């Protein structure tokens, strides 16, 4: 994520018990969605019961294979949740209804008496209103309760879900989508604005279970996050998604589009289209859509890259395609090959900033118009998140530096490859070093490893987590050399592929280099304030790497 403080207005009221009057058209849409859900639910039930209708050797993971390059399809064997989602969008009333069938494996060492699903649209800075209407566990009605200020639901299980066991949960929901204004300066990551609808995590998402120090002492992660950083924290999952949209709305999503079926019925206007999409391992599923999107595309390293743009932005859209292709190739060479068959980039109402999602990055609409000079570096930052967020994940609320600092430093790697070391060094001074010096002049420098909420404001957060964190990576590279640094990143990626890391895990990887100078560097630049209590604030200013 490239960060900017989020300050929306006109938030919708959130209530899990709000009523809704359905229009005739919406009733038609709901009937279509219900039919689809019944079919999906029936297929899932047959699979769960081992019905003879399916071949005995049928591969339940086969459906996801088109989303991954052949050499990465073994990654599907990682134990992870599997979502079968069907959702119908009513654009006139800004309502999305859907059902998610989730096969949940217990990958912890603790028994689970219940499961918790996050309702991210209910977070204040998302601004949505989401109601869970029913819950089934292994096909039987189950009790559920709202928790954490209605931002999650807890689903009770008949018996404890033991480690390595799995259970199938089906949840139906209704979502009211917020409508934002059309100002280009908005930072609206969820809702409708400027002829675009952005819907990350529009479904109930299984919370991350964090094991405790003793058996059975773990808990479900329910941090709300802030308007300043990314609030979403999710385990890698597989998705098979059926989306019913107006036929003129272009679906820009995570995953790989397998089919589109146009549905035209008397009395239903407009004509609808049903899109079927699958993913490989992904932290979430994102839907971004507009009736105005145009696109250009190209291939790089076996991945089909598509750049979407609005009318009048064709030149910017073509430029973004080039930047995305270049970044994907550079990072594949330096970190490890990009595993997916598709990657997308599109404008969004995020001012002049950006946001990452699996196989999709959104760039602020003003980058396509007023701030074209920032389009390339921000595209490079957001592309890096495909590695440092989607493949290797971390808690973005309490330890945001783990992905943001590395994604930020990846920009310099991109700039070196495309423009040479001199230009990359100048970029480093302007973007990271000079703002940090300004912060130090105000006495506001602080440690990098802190929760988002610990920073005074957006400027301090961005300068420290992004800029100072990136400069720390440059110090590491200076100390060990580029070859060892690249091997470190490659090993870090492979060792924690589709997993979740914390600062302790990262520090263990750093110690494996090994180099006696690196841990003191970490303690000086990154370690949280409690660790630095006996130390003075660092006063030295990092210098650009030698040409």
C-alpha positions in Angstrom: 0.0 0.0 0.0 1.2 3.5 -0.7 -0.4 5.3 2.2 -2.5 8.5 2.7 -4.7 9.4 5.5 -8.3 8.3 4.8 -10.9 10.9 5.5 -14.3 10.0 4.0 -17.6 11.7 4.6 -21.2 10.6 4.7 -20.5 7.2 6.2 -23.5 4.9 6.1 -25.1 3.8 9.3 -23.9 0.3 10.3 -26.4 -2.1 11.8 -26.6 -5.9 11.6 -30.4 -5.7 12.0 -31.2 -3.0 9.4 -34.3 -3.6 7.2 -34.4 -3.5 3.4 -37.2 -3.1 0.9 -36.6 -5.0 -2.3 -37.5 -3.6 -5.6 -38.9 -5.9 -8.3 -35.6 -5.8 -10.2 -33.6 -6.6 -7.1 -35.9 -9.5 -6.4 -35.1 -10.9 -9.8 -31.4 -10.5 -9.2 -31.8 -12.3 -5.8 -33.7 -15.1 -7.4 -30.9 -15.6 -10.0 -28.3 -15.5 -7.2 -30.2 -17.9 -5.0 -30.5 -20.4 -7.9 -26.7 -20.2 -8.5 -26.1 -20.6 -4.8 -28.3 -23.7 -4.6 -26.4 -25.3 -7.4 -23.0 -24.5 -5.8 -24.2 -25.6 -2.4 -25.5 -28.9 -3.9 -22.2 -29.5 -5.6 -20.3 -28.8 -2.3 -22.6 -31.1 -0.4 -22.1 -33.9 -2.9 -18.3 -33.5 -2.6 -18.4 -33.4 1.2 -20.5 -36.5 1.4 -18.4 -38.4 -1.1 -21.3 -38.9 -3.5 -20.9 -41.5 -6.2 -21.9 -38.7 -8.7 -18.2 -37.5 -8.6 -15.3 -39.8 -9.6 -13.6 -41.4 -6.7 -10.2 -39.9 -7.8 -11.6 -36.4 -8.5 -9.0 -33.7 -7.6 -10.8 -31.0 -5.5 -7.9 -28.7 -6.3 -8.1 -29.1 -10.1 -10.5 -26.1 -10.5 -7.8 -23.7 -9.2 -5.0 -24.9 -11.5 -5.6 -22.4 -14.3 -4.7 -19.5 -12.0 -1.1 -20.8 -11.5 1.7 -21.5 -13.9 2.4 -25.2 -14.2 5.6 -25.2 -12.2 3.7 -23.6 -9.2 0.6 -25.8 -9.1 2.2 -27.9 -6.3 1.6 -24.9 -4.1 -2.1 -25.8 -4.1 -1.2 -28.7 -1.7 -0.6 -26.2 1.1 -3.4 -26.7 3.7 -5.6 -23.6 3.4 -9.2 -22.5 3.3 -11.2 -22.9 0.1 -14.0 -20.4 -0.7 -16.8 -21.0 -3.1 -18.5 -17.6 -3.4 -21.5 -16.5 -5.4 -22.5 -12.8 -5.3 -24.9 -10.6 -7.2 -24.4 -6.8 -7.5 -27.4 -4.4 -7.8 -25.7 -1.3 -9.0 -28.8 0.9 -8.8 -29.4 0.3 -5.1 -25.7 -0.4 -4.3 -26.5 -3.8 -2.7 -24.5 -7.0 -3.0 -25.9 -10.2 -1.8 -24.1 -13.5 -1.7 -23.2 -16.8 -0.1 -19.8 -18.2 0.7 -19.1 -21.8 1.3 -15.8 -22.1 3.1 -13.9 -25.3 3.7 -11.8 -24.5 6.8 -8.9 -26.6 7.9 -7.5 -26.3 11.4 -3.8 -25.6 10.7 -3.0 -24.7 14.4 -2.1 -26.9 17.3 -5.2 -25.9 19.3 -8.7 -27.3 19.1 -11.3 -24.8 17.8 -14.7 -24.7 19.5 -15.8 -22.0 17.1 -14.8 -20.1 14.0 -14.6 -16.3 13.6 -15.1 -14.5 10.3 -14.2 -10.9 9.8 -16.8 -8.5 8.3 -14.3 -6.0 6.9 -16.9 -3.7 5.3 -18.2 -2.9 8.8 -14.9 -1.2 9.7 -15.5 2.5 10.2 -13.1 3.6 7.4 -14.6 1.1 5.0 -18.0 2.6 5.5 -20.2 -0.4 4.5 -23.1 -2.1 6.2 -23.1 -5.9 6.2 -25.6 -8.4 7.6 -25.0 -12.1 7.9 -28.4 -13.7 7.3 -27.7 -17.4 7.9 -24.9 -19.9 8.8 -24.6 -23.6 8.1 -21.9 -26.0 9.4 -21.6 -29.2 7.4 -25.0 -28.5 6.0 -26.8 -28.0 9.3 -28.0 -24.7 10.7 -25.6 -23.2 13.2 -25.7 -20.4 15.8 -23.7 -17.3 15.2 -23.1 -14.0 17.1 -21.8 -10.7 16.1 -18.6 -9.6 18.0 -16.0 -6.9 18.0 -18.5 -4.0 17.4 -20.3 -6.0 14.7 -17.1 -6.3 12.6 -16.9 -10.1 13.0 -19.2 -13.1 13.5 -18.4 -16.1 15.7 -19.9 -19.4 14.4 -20.3 -22.1 16.9 -19.3 -25.7 16.1 -21.1 -28.8 17.4 -17.7 -30.2 18.5 -14.2 -29.0 18.6 -12.4 -28.8 15.3 -9.2 -30.6 16.0 -5.8 -29.9 14.4 -5.6 -31.2 10.8 -9.4 -31.6 10.7 -11.6 -29.5 8.4 -15.2 -28.3 8.5 -17.5 -26.7 5.8 -19.2 -23.4 6.8 -21.7 -21.6 4.6 -22.6 -18.0 5.2 -25.1 -15.8 3.4 -25.0 -12.1 3.6 -26.2 -8.7 2.4 -23.9 -5.7 1.9 -24.9 -2.1 1.5 -22.1 -0.3 -0.5 -21.2 3.2 0.4 -21.4 6.0 -2.1 -18.6 8.5 -2.0 -18.3 11.9 -3.8 -16.6 12.2 -7.1 -13.7 14.4 -6.0 -10.4 13.2 -7.4 -8.8 13.7 -4.0 -10.8 11.0 -2.3 -9.1 8.0 -0.8 -12.0 5.6 -1.1 -10.8 2.0 -1.1 -14.3 0.6 -0.6 -17.5 1.8 -2.3 -18.6 3.6 -5.4 -16.9 6.8 -6.7 -16.1 8.3 -10.1 -18.0 5.6 -12.0 -16.0 2.8 -10.3 -17.1 0.3 -7.6 -14.3 -1.1 -5.4 -15.1 -4.1 -3.2 -12.2 -5.7 -1.3 -13.2 -8.4 1.1 -16.9 -8.1 0.3 -17.5 -11.5 1.9 -17.1 -12.9 5.4 -13.4 -13.7 5.7 -11.9 -16.3 8.1 -10.0 -14.5 10.8 -6.3 -15.3 11.4 -5.8 -17.6 14.4 -2.8 -16.7 16.5 -1.5 -19.5 18.8 -0.6 -18.5 22.3 2.3 -19.5 24.5 0.4 -22.5 26.0 -1.9 -25.1 24.6 -5.3 -23.7 23.8 -4.3 -20.1 24.6 -4.5 -18.8 21.1 -7.0 -16.2 19.8 -8.6 -14.9 16.7 -7.0 -11.7 15.3 -9.6 -8.9 15.4 -7.7 -5.7 15.2 -9.7 -2.9 13.6 -6.8 -1.1 12.0 -6.8 2.6 11.3 -7.6 4.9 8.4 -3.9 5.4 7.9 -2.7 1.9 6.9 -4.0 -1.4 5.6 -6.5 -3.2 7.9 -6.7 -6.6 6.2 -4.9 -9.6 7.6 -5.7 -13.0 6.1 -4.4 -16.5 5.7 -3.6 -17.6 2.1 -6.8 -19.2 0.7 -8.2 -20.5 -2.6 -11.2 -18.9 -4.2 -13.8 -20.0 -6.8 -16.1 -17.0 -7.4 -19.2 -16.5 -9.4 -20.1 -12.8 -9.9 -23.3 -11.6 -11.4 -23.0 -8.1 -12.7 -24.7 -5.8 -15.2 -23.3 -7.0 -18.6 -21.6 -3.6 -19.3 -19.6 -3.7 -16.1 -16.0 -4.9 -16.6 -14.9 -7.2 -13.8 -11.3 -6.4 -12.6 -10.6 -9.0 -10.0 -8.0 -11.2 -8.3 -7.5 -14.6 -10.0 -8.2 -15.9 -13.5 -11.4 -15.4 -15.4 -12.5 -18.8 -16.7 -15.9 -18.0 -18.3 -18.5 -15.3 -18.8 -22.2 -16.1 -19.5 -24.5 -13.4 -20.6 -28.0 -13.7 -19.1 -30.9 -11.9 -20.8 -34.4 -12.4 -19.5 -37.7 -10.5 -20.3 -38.4 -7.9 -17.7 -34.8 -7.7 -16.3 -32.9 -4.6 -17.3 -30.0 -4.4 -17.8 -28.7 -7.6 -19.3 -26.6 -9.4 -16.7 -23.4 -11.4 -17.1 -22.2 -14.1 -14.8 -18.4 -14.4 -14.4 -16.6 -17.4 -13.0 -13.1 -16.7 -11.6 -10.6 -18.9 -9.7 -7.4 -18.0 -7.8 -4.3 -19.7 -6.6 -3.2 -19.0 -3.0 -4.4 -15.5 -2.3 -4.7 -13.3 0.8 -8.2 -12.1 -0.3 -10.5 -11.7 -3.3 -11.0 -8.3 -4.7 -13.7 -6.9 -7.1 -13.1 -3.6 -8.9 -15.6 -2.8 -11.7 -16.8 0.0 -14.0 -18.8 0.2 -17.2 -16.2 2.6 -18.5 -13.0 0.6 -18.3 -11.0 0.0 -21.5 -7.8 -2.1 -21.5 -4.6 -3.0 -23.2 -2.6 -6.1 -22.4 0.6 -8.0 -23.0 2.6 -11.0 -21.8 5.8 -11.3 -19.7 7.3 -14.5 -18.3 4.2 -16.5 -18.9 1.9 -14.0 -17.2 -0.8 -12.1 -19.0 -0.8 -8.5 -17.8 -3.8 -6.2 -18.4 -3.9 -2.5 -17.8 -7.3 -0.9 -17.5 -8.0 2.8 -17.9 -10.9 5.3 -18.3 -11.8 7.1 -21.5 -9.2 9.7 -22.3 -6.4 7.9 -20.4 -5.2 5.6 -23.1 -1.6 7.0 -23.1 -1.4 6.6 -19.3 -2.9 3.1 -19.5 -0.3 2.0 -22.0 2.5 3.5 -19.9 1.2 1.6 -16.8 1.2 -1.6 -18.8 4.9 -1.1 -19.7 5.8 -0.3 -16.0 3.9 -3.3 -14.7 5.5 -5.7 -17.2 9.0 -4.3 -16.4 8.5 -4.5 -12.6 7.1 -8.1 -12.8 10.1 -9.2 -14.9 12.7 -7.4 -12.6 11.2 -8.8 -9.4 10.8 -12.3 -10.8 14.5 -12.2 -11.6 15.5 -10.8 -8.2 13.0 -12.3 -5.7 11.6 -15.4 -7.4 9.3 -16.0 -10.3 5.8 -14.6 -10.2 3.6 -17.7 -9.9 0.2 -16.5 -11.4 -1.0 -16.6 -15.0 -2.7 -13.2 -14.7 -1.9 -9.7 -13.3 -4.0 -6.6 -13.5 -3.6 -2.9 -12.9 -6.4 -0.3 -12.9 -7.2 3.3 -11.8 -9.2 3.8 -8.6 -10.5 6.6 -6.5 -7.4 6.6 -4.2 -6.1 10.1 -5.0 -2.5 9.9 -6.1 -1.6 6.8 -4.1 -2.0 3.1 -4.6 -3.2 -0.2 -3.1 -2.3 -3.8 -3.5 -4.4 -6.9 -3.9 -3.7 -10.4 -5.1 -3.0 -10.3 -8.8 -4.3 -6.7 -8.9 -2.9 -3.3 -8.1 -4.9 -0.1 -8.0 -3.3 3.3 -8.7 -4.9 6.6 -7.9 -6.9 8.2 -10.6 -4.8 11.4 -10.4 -1.7 9.4 -11.3 -3.2 9.0 -14.7 -3.8 12.7 -15.1 -2.1 15.3 -12.8 0.8 13.3 -11.3 2.0 11.2 -14.2 5.6 11.6 -13.0 4.8 9.4 -10.0 3.0 6.7 -12.0 6.1 4.6 -12.6 7.6 4.5 -9.1 4.2 3.8 -7.5 3.5 1.0 -10.0 6.8 -0.5 -9.0 5.9 -0.3 -5.3 2.5 -1.9 -5.7 3.9 -4.6 -8.0 6.4 -5.5 -5.3 3.5 -6.3 -2.9 2.7 -9.3 -5.0 5.8 -10.8 -3.3 5.8 -8.9 0.0 2.2 -9.1 1.1 0.6 -11.8 -1.0 3.2 -14.6 -1.0 4.8 -13.6 2.3 2.3 -11.9 4.6 2.4 -10.1 8.0 0.1 -8.3 10.4 -0.3 -4.9 8.6 -1.8 -3.2 11.7 0.8 -4.0 14.3 3.9 -4.7 12.1 3.4 -2.8 8.9 7.1 -2.3 8.2 7.5 -6.0 7.3 5.9 -5.6 3.9 5.9 -1.9 3.3 9.6 -1.2 3.9 10.5 -4.1 1.5 8.0 -3.1 -1.1 9.4 0.5 -0.9 13.0 -0.6 -1.2 12.0 -2.7 -4.2 11.3 0.6 -6.0 15.1 1.3 -5.9 15.8 -2.2 -7.3 13.4 -1.3 -10.1 15.0 2.1 -10.7 18.5 0.7 -10.8 17.4 -1.9 -13.4 15.6 0.7 -15.6 17.5 3.9 -15.1 20.9 3.1 -13.6 22.5 3.5 -10.2 23.0 7.3 -10.4 19.3 8.0 -11.0 18.3 5.4 -8.4 20.6 7.1 -5.8 19.0 10.4 -6.6 15.6 8.9 -6.2 16.6 7.5 -2.8 17.8 10.8 -1.5 14.7 12.7 -2.7 12.1 10.1 -1.6 13.5 8.7 1.6 16.6 10.4 2.9 15.6 14.1 2.7 12.1 13.5 4.4 13.8 11.5 7.2 16.3 14.4 7.8 13.4 16.8 8.0 11.7 14.5 10.5 14.9 14.4 12.6 15.1 18.1 12.5 11.7 18.3 14.2 12.7 15.7 16.8 10.1 13.2 15.4 12.3 10.4 14.3 11.4 7.0 15.9 11.7 3.3 15.5 10.3 1.6 12.4 8.8 -1.5 14.1 5.7 0.0 15.7 1.9 -0.4 15.2 0.4 2.0 12.7 -1.5 3.7 15.6 1.7 4.6 17.4 2.8 7.2 14.9 1.9 10.8 15.4 0.5 11.4 11.9 0.5 10.1 8.4 3.8 12.0 7.6 5.7 10.4 10.4 4.2 7.0 9.6 5.1 7.1 5.9 8.6 8.7 6.4 9.6 6.1 9.1 7.9 2.9 8.0 8.4 3.3 4.3 11.4 5.6 3.9 13.6 4.8 7.0 12.6 1.1 6.5 13.8 1.2 2.9 17.1 2.9 4.0 17.7 0.1 6.4 17.4 -2.4 3.6 20.0 -0.3 1.7 22.3 -0.6 4.7 22.0 -4.4 4.8 22.7 -4.5 1.0 25.8 -2.3 1.5 27.0 -4.6 4.3 26.6 -8.0 2.6 26.8 -7.1 -1.1 24.1 -7.4 -3.8 24.5 -11.1 -4.5 24.1 -12.2 -0.8 21.3 -9.7 -0.4 19.4 -11.2 -3.3 20.0 -14.7 -1.9 18.6 -13.5 1.4 15.4 -12.2 -0.2 15.0 -15.3 -2.3 15.5 -17.6 0.7 13.1 -15.4 2.8 10.5 -15.8 0.1 10.8 -19.5 -0.3 11.1 -20.3 3.5 7.8 -18.4 4.2 5.9 -19.0 1.0 2.1 -18.5 1.6 2.8 -18.2 5.3 2.7 -15.3 7.8 5.8 -13.8 9.3 6.5 -11.5 12.3 9.5 -9.4 13.2 11.0 -12.3 15.2 10.8 -14.5 12.2 12.3 -11.9 10.0 15.2 -11.3 12.5 15.9 -15.0 12.5 16.2 -14.9 8.7 18.6 -12.0 9.0 20.8 -13.9 11.5 21.1 -16.7 8.9 23.1 -14.5 6.5 25.3 -14.3 8.9 27.0 -11.0 9.4 27.9 -9.5 12.8 27.1 -6.0 11.8 23.5 -6.7 10.8 21.8 -7.2 14.2 23.2 -3.9 15.6 21.8 -2.2 12.5 18.4 -3.7 13.2 18.5 -2.6 16.8 19.5 0.9 15.7 17.0 1.4 12.9 14.1 -1.0 13.3 13.7 -2.3 16.9 10.7 -1.1 18.8 11.1 1.7 21.5 11.1 -0.8 24.3 14.2 -2.5 22.9 15.8 0.9 22.3 15.2 2.1 25.9 18.9 2.1 26.8 19.9 3.6 23.4 19.9 7.1 22.1 18.0 7.8 18.9 20.1 7.2 15.8 21.7 10.4 14.6 23.6 9.3 11.6 22.2 9.8 8.2 22.4 7.0 5.7 24.2 7.7 2.5 23.4 6.5 -1.0 25.2 3.4 -2.2 28.5 3.9 -3.9 28.2 3.9 -7.6 
